[in-house]
Amino acid sequence: MRAFPVEPARVLHRRRSASLPAHRHRGPRHPEPGVSVLDVVYILGIIAVFVVVGLIAKGVEKL
């Protein structure tokens, strides 16, 4: 036995705006030719590692 009466679940509907459709059809996405952002980040990361190693080597050399 339940203490509260059971009511059917309410469904709240959203009105679909004409300027902002709910679903936009996007065609198949192909990567653009050229250098991707991840490639640039990877190369900059490698350069930064070599710079840090060089600075550590200079610091050790001064000891």
N, C-alpha and C positions, 0 to 999 in steps of 0.2 A: 504494500500500500504506500502510495506517495503522498507527501505532505502538501505538495503544490500541484495544481492542475497542469497537465501537460498540454502545451499549445503547439500548433504546427509551426515549423520553422519559417521565419519571414525571409524573403529574398529581396534584397535591395537591388534595383535595376539602375544602371548608369545610362544616361542618354549619350549617344554617340555624337560627338561634335563633327560638323562637316569640315572644319578646318584641321582637326586632328583625328584622322581616322584611327580606329583601334588597331588595324593590321595594315601594314604597308607591304606591298609586294616588292621584294628585292630580288633582283636577278642573281645568277651565280656570280660569286665574287672571285675574281682572279687577281693574284698579286701583280702589282705593277712592275714592269721591268725596271731594273736599276738596283741601287743599293738600298737595302731595307734599314729601318731604324735599329733593329737588333744587331745588324752587322756593324754599324757605326759605334754602338755602345760597347760591343765586344772588343773592337779595335782600341777604343779609348781606354777600356779596362786593362788591356794588355800593356798599353803604353804607361798607364799609371803604375802598374806593378813593377815595370822596369825602372821607372823613376824612383819609386820607394826603395827598391833593391840598391840602386846607385847611391842614394842618400845614406842608406845604412852602411854601404861599403866605404863611403867617404868618412863617416863617423868612426868606423872601426879603424880606418887607416890613420886617423889622427891620434888614436890611443897609443 
